[in-house]
Amino acid sequence: MINHIKPGKRLSGATVHNGLIYTSGQTPDDLTADVQGQSRQVLAKLDALLAAAGSDKSKILSAMVWVPDIAHRDEFNVVWDAWVAEPGPARACVESKLAAPGILVEVALVAAVATDTIN
């Protein structure tokens, strides 16, 4: 069975299949915030998607982080390090042009569903 969380025509916020949660890339809503403010917004969205899928950040298997300027990585890492559960998941952080000029960070995750919520 495939479960779509926050489904839309173009994409879902997350898709759950075979005990794994795949989130779409999450971006901030307030593009006036700095890198750390935008990072907190994105991680809060990911928390909500994981909860809706029956999981949490302790079950993250891998993360993909995009920043438009790799110089933002250190600012992002301050927020990430305070948020992520230990041990940290596999992760990549790459510089990439993002969908809108004001977006300073985008994050997508793969996580496991909590074992007590698997049908």
Backbone torsions as a table, in degrees:
resi	resn	phi	psi	omega
1	MET	NA	140.2	176.8
2	ILE	-111.9	129.6	179.4
3	ASN	-115.8	124.4	177.8
4	HIS	-100.6	127.0	178.6
5	ILE	-105.4	129.7	-174.1
6	LYS	52.9	56.8	-177.5
7	PRO	-70.7	149.2	175.1
8	GLY	-144.8	174.1	-179.0
9	LYS	-63.9	-44.1	-175.9
10	ARG	-85.3	-38.6	-177.1
11	LEU	-160.4	162.7	173.4
12	SER	-107.5	154.0	175.8
13	GLY	-61.5	-37.4	176.8
14	ALA	-156.2	154.9	174.9
15	THR	-128.4	134.0	-178.5
16	VAL	-115.6	130.1	178.8
17	HIS	-155.9	134.6	176.9
18	ASN	51.6	41.5	175.8
19	GLY	78.6	8.4	178.4
20	LEU	-119.6	145.6	178.5
21	ILE	-114.5	125.6	177.3
22	TYR	-114.5	115.2	177.6
23	THR	-92.1	151.3	169.6
24	SER	-76.8	166.8	177.3
25	GLY	-63.8	126.7	-179.3
26	GLN	-101.8	135.2	179.8
27	THR	-123.9	161.6	-179.2
28	PRO	-74.4	158.6	174.2
29	ASP	-91.2	-36.2	-178.4
30	ASP	-96.3	98.8	-177.4
31	LEU	-81.4	0.3	176.1
32	THR	-85.8	-13.4	-179.6
33	ALA	-72.2	157.3	176.6
34	ASP	-77.8	-177.7	-176.7
35	VAL	-56.5	-45.6	-178.2
36	GLN	-67.6	-40.3	177.2
37	GLY	-62.9	-44.2	178.0
38	GLN	-65.6	-38.2	179.3
39	SER	-62.6	-42.5	178.2
40	ARG	-62.2	-40.6	177.7
41	GLN	-61.2	-45.9	-178.3
42	VAL	-64.1	-45.1	-178.7
43	LEU	-67.2	-32.0	175.3
44	ALA	-66.1	-39.7	176.4
45	LYS	-62.8	-41.6	179.1
46	LEU	-66.1	-40.0	174.8
47	ASP	-55.5	-45.8	-178.1
48	ALA	-65.4	-42.1	178.8
49	LEU	-65.0	-43.2	178.9
50	LEU	-62.3	-43.2	179.2
51	ALA	-62.2	-42.5	179.4
52	ALA	-63.2	-27.1	179.7
53	ALA	-91.3	0.5	179.6
54	GLY	83.4	37.2	-178.6
55	SER	-145.8	-170.7	176.3
56	ASP	-158.4	178.0	-174.0
57	LYS	-63.7	-18.3	177.9
58	SER	-72.0	-11.3	-178.3
59	LYS	-104.6	9.5	-179.0
60	ILE	-69.1	130.5	178.5
61	LEU	-96.5	-39.9	178.8
62	SER	-152.9	155.1	179.7
63	ALA	-136.8	142.0	174.3
64	MET	-120.4	123.7	-177.5
65	VAL	-118.0	131.2	175.7
66	TRP	-117.9	135.3	174.2
67	VAL	-132.0	144.0	-179.3
68	PRO	-74.4	-16.8	178.3
69	ASP	-141.2	118.9	-175.3
70	ILE	-60.6	-17.1	175.7
71	ALA	-64.2	-18.9	177.6
72	HIS	-77.4	-12.1	-175.2
73	ARG	-56.4	-45.1	-177.7
74	ASP	-63.9	-39.8	177.4
75	GLU	-65.4	-41.2	176.2
76	PHE	-62.1	-43.3	-176.5
77	ASN	-61.0	-31.5	177.3
78	VAL	-59.7	-46.0	-179.3
79	VAL	-72.2	-44.7	179.5
80	TRP	-57.7	-48.5	-176.8
81	ASP	-61.6	-33.7	178.3
82	ALA	-75.6	-22.5	-175.2
83	TRP	-96.1	-43.5	-169.3
84	VAL	-69.6	144.8	176.2
85	ALA	-79.1	148.5	177.0
86	GLU	-95.5	144.8	-4.2
87	PRO	-73.7	149.6	-178.5
88	GLY	-65.4	153.8	179.3
89	PRO	-77.7	173.4	168.3
90	ALA	-61.6	141.3	-176.0
91	ARG	-153.4	145.5	171.0
92	ALA	-126.5	146.7	175.3
93	CYS	-133.7	118.2	-176.1
94	VAL	-128.5	153.0	174.5
95	GLU	-84.0	131.0	-178.3
96	SER	-156.6	147.7	172.1
97	LYS	-68.3	131.4	-178.2
98	LEU	-103.7	174.5	-170.0
99	ALA	-63.7	-27.5	179.7
100	ALA	-140.6	147.6	-175.9
101	PRO	-57.9	-30.1	-176.8
102	GLY	-83.7	-8.7	-179.5
103	ILE	-77.6	123.2	-177.5
104	LEU	-106.1	-8.5	178.8
105	VAL	-160.2	143.6	173.3
106	GLU	-139.2	140.1	-177.6
107	VAL	-137.5	136.0	172.2
108	ALA	-125.6	145.8	-177.1
109	LEU	-128.1	157.2	162.3
110	VAL	-122.5	129.6	-178.2
111	ALA	-139.2	160.8	175.4
112	ALA	-89.7	144.5	171.7
113	VAL	-73.7	142.8	177.3
114	ALA	-58.2	136.2	-173.4
115	THR	-60.6	-27.7	-179.8
116	ASP	-79.7	-3.5	178.9
117	THR	-109.0	-3.4	179.7
118	ILE	-74.9	132.0	179.2
119	ASN	-71.8	NA	NA
